């Protein structure tokens, strides 16, 4: 409700959540936005409203954009689906029943809740969920996700 007030919590948020962005410039492509967020893990309303705020921000910017983050929502959920209404495309991680990005350090089987989205200016060359465990240890309670995006030339 008050995204410009640092530390504000609304919509029954469990904790303060943010979206961080940077405007980058490529010598051939021009300016574009890179945004990373972590939506609330307990409040469905907070997740939905957070996704809508980010979608509006990207749409109003008029800039090409890449959005990454822990959406705390599965691929069929409304917060994830709202991004398409604002012109964002999912990079297309594998959503098979055995796919997961959240695993709680191997203690449970999670779902795909981490994503890479992009505007129509890019196309996905490849994407994957990285399930490596360096030295037999999980680097996080989530598996990293990686997408290689190419600037769309047509």
N, C-alpha and C positions, 0 to 999 in steps of 0.2 A: 504493500500500500504506500510505502514511502521509500522507494529504492534509492533516493538521493541522500537519505539520512544514514550515515555510517552506523553500523551496529544495530539497526532497527530489526525487529522481529514482528511479523504479522501473519495472518492467515493460519494461526495455530502452529507456527514454526516450532520445531523442537530446538533449533539452534540457529545462530546467524549464518546465513548463506550468501555467497557472492557470485558474481560473474566478473571475471577479469578480462580485459581486452587490450589489444595493442593494434595500432594501425601501422601496417608495414608497406613498403614500397619496393616493387620489383622493377628492374630497368625495362623489361618488355611488357609486363602485365599491368603495371601501374599500382595504384593503392588498393589494399584490401585489408579486411579485419580478421584477426585471429582471436577467438573468444574461448575461454575455458570456464566451466562452472561445476558446481556440486550441489544438486538440488536436495531438498530436505528428505530425510530417510523415514520420517514417520507420518507426515501430514500430506495426504493426497491433494488437498486444496492448495497447500504451499507449493507442491511440485507443479501443479497445473498453472498456477499464477506466475511462478518463476519462469516456466517455459514460455508463457505468453509475453511476459516482459522482455525476455531475450528475443523472441520472434519480432516483436514490435520494434525493438532497438535495431535489429538487423535490417528490417524492412525500411525503417525511416532513414537509415544511414545511406541507402542507395548504393552501398559498396558491395563488391564481392566479399564473401565471408566463409570462414571455416569455424565450426563450433565443435569443441570437444568437451567431454566431461562424464562424470558419474551422475546419471539422471535418476538413479534409484527407482527405475521403472522398467518393466519389460517392453519388448518391441511393439506389442499390441496395445499398450496403455495410452490413455488420452494425453498425458504430458509429452510422450514421445511423438505421438501422431500430430500434435499441434504444430510442430516445426514445419511439416509439409505445407500447412496453410500459409506459412510465411516464406515459402520458396526455398526451403532447405531440403536436401536429399540425404538420406542415410548412405554412408559409404558402403554398407552392405555386409556387415559381419555375419559369420555363419550363425544361424538361429536354430540349428538342429536341437533336438531334445537333450543331447549330451553336451551342448555348448554352454559355457558359463564364463562370466568375467569376475563374479564375486564368489569367493570360496571360504572366507573367514580363516585364512591360514590353514586350509585343508580340513577344517573341522566340519564343513557342511557343503552340500551341493547348492550352489546359487543359481542365478539366472544371468542372462546378458543384460547388464544395466549400465554399461559404459559404452560410449559411442563416439563416432566422428560424423558430423554432418557438414554439408557444404552447399553453397548456392550453385546455380546452374553454370557458373563460370568454370567449374572443374568437372572432371570425370574421374571415377575411381579406377586406378590402374591395378591395385591389389589392396587387400586388407586381411588382417588376421588377428587372432587373439593369441598372445605370446604366453605359452604355458611352461616356459623354461623355469627351472628352479636352480639358479646358480649355487654351486656348493651344497646342493640338496636343501636349500632354504628358499622359502617364498619371499620375494622382494616386497610384498604388500599383501593386504587381505583381498586385493583384486588382482586379476591378471592384467597386464598392460595390453592396450589395443593399439594397433598401428595401421595406418592407411597411407598408401602412396597415391597422391592426387596429381593429375596432369591438367594443365590449363587447357580448356576446351578451345580448339582452334576453329571450329565451325559454328 
